[in-house]
Amino acid sequence: MEIIKLRDEYIKLGQALKASGLAETGADAKYAIEEGLVQVNGETVYQRGKKLVDGDTVLYKGQTVKITKP
């Protein structure tokens, strides 16, 4: 499980995919989200700008990313 520590109050879903290395580019993240391949807290999300906060989990390609505060 990858962990992303927040610097601000939230991180956007597309940015989180890039920061975790699950998507190489913003375009890759955009298409994965638009195609319904990404889940946040167990629900499929189609919004690239969805704000992720402390405690959220992202599932993509069988890998989980947890969002935490430092």
C-alpha positions as a Markdown table, in Angstrom:
| # | Residue | x | y | z |
|---|---|---|---|---|
| 1 | Met | 0.0 | 0.0 | 0.0 |
| 2 | Glu | 1.3 | 3.4 | -1.0 |
| 3 | Ile | 0.8 | 6.3 | 1.4 |
| 4 | Ile | 0.5 | 9.9 | 0.3 |
| 5 | Lys | 1.0 | 12.5 | 3.1 |
| 6 | Leu | -1.1 | 15.7 | 2.5 |
| 7 | Arg | 0.7 | 19.0 | 2.4 |
| 8 | Asp | -2.6 | 20.9 | 2.3 |
| 9 | Glu | -6.1 | 20.1 | 3.3 |
| 10 | Tyr | -6.7 | 17.9 | 0.2 |
| 11 | Ile | -5.2 | 16.5 | -3.0 |
| 12 | Lys | -7.1 | 16.0 | -6.2 |
| 13 | Leu | -7.5 | 12.5 | -7.5 |
| 14 | Gly | -5.6 | 13.0 | -10.7 |
| 15 | Gln | -2.7 | 14.5 | -8.7 |
| 16 | Ala | -2.8 | 11.6 | -6.3 |
| 17 | Leu | -2.5 | 9.0 | -9.1 |
| 18 | Lys | 0.5 | 10.8 | -10.5 |
| 19 | Ala | 2.2 | 11.3 | -7.0 |
| 20 | Ser | 1.8 | 7.6 | -6.2 |
| 21 | Gly | 3.3 | 6.6 | -9.5 |
| 22 | Leu | 0.1 | 4.7 | -10.6 |
| 23 | Ala | -0.2 | 7.1 | -13.6 |
| 24 | Glu | 2.8 | 8.4 | -15.5 |
| 25 | Thr | 1.1 | 11.6 | -16.7 |
| 26 | Gly | -1.9 | 13.7 | -16.0 |
| 27 | Ala | -3.4 | 12.4 | -19.3 |
| 28 | Asp | -3.0 | 8.8 | -18.2 |
| 29 | Ala | -4.8 | 9.7 | -14.9 |
| 30 | Lys | -7.5 | 11.5 | -16.8 |
| 31 | Tyr | -8.3 | 8.6 | -19.1 |
| 32 | Ala | -8.2 | 6.0 | -16.3 |
| 33 | Ile | -10.7 | 8.0 | -14.2 |
| 34 | Glu | -13.0 | 8.8 | -17.2 |
| 35 | Glu | -13.0 | 5.0 | -18.1 |
| 36 | Gly | -14.2 | 4.2 | -14.6 |
| 37 | Leu | -11.1 | 2.3 | -13.6 |
| 38 | Val | -10.5 | 4.2 | -10.3 |
| 39 | Gln | -12.3 | 3.7 | -7.0 |
| 40 | Val | -12.3 | 6.1 | -4.0 |
| 41 | Asn | -13.4 | 4.5 | -0.7 |
| 42 | Gly | -14.9 | 1.6 | -2.6 |
| 43 | Glu | -16.9 | 3.7 | -5.1 |
| 44 | Thr | -16.1 | 4.3 | -8.8 |
| 45 | Val | -15.3 | 7.9 | -9.4 |
| 46 | Tyr | -15.3 | 9.7 | -12.8 |
| 47 | Gln | -14.2 | 13.1 | -11.5 |
| 48 | Arg | -10.5 | 13.9 | -11.9 |
| 49 | Gly | -10.7 | 16.9 | -9.6 |
| 50 | Lys | -12.3 | 15.0 | -6.7 |
| 51 | Lys | -10.8 | 16.2 | -3.5 |
| 52 | Leu | -9.2 | 13.5 | -1.4 |
| 53 | Val | -8.8 | 14.1 | 2.3 |
| 54 | Asp | -7.2 | 12.3 | 5.3 |
| 55 | Gly | -8.4 | 8.7 | 5.5 |
| 56 | Asp | -9.5 | 8.3 | 1.9 |
| 57 | Thr | -8.3 | 5.3 | -0.1 |
| 58 | Val | -7.8 | 5.0 | -3.8 |
| 59 | Leu | -7.8 | 1.7 | -5.7 |
| 60 | Tyr | -6.4 | 1.4 | -9.2 |
| 61 | Lys | -4.9 | -1.5 | -11.1 |
| 62 | Gly | -5.2 | -3.6 | -7.9 |
| 63 | Gln | -3.1 | -1.2 | -5.9 |
| 64 | Thr | -4.2 | 0.9 | -3.0 |
| 65 | Val | -3.2 | 4.4 | -2.1 |
| 66 | Lys | -4.0 | 5.8 | 1.4 |
| 67 | Ile | -4.2 | 9.5 | 2.0 |
| 68 | Thr | -3.0 | 10.7 | 5.4 |
| 69 | Lys | -2.1 | 13.8 | 7.2 |
| 70 | Pro | 1.6 | 14.1 | 8.3 |
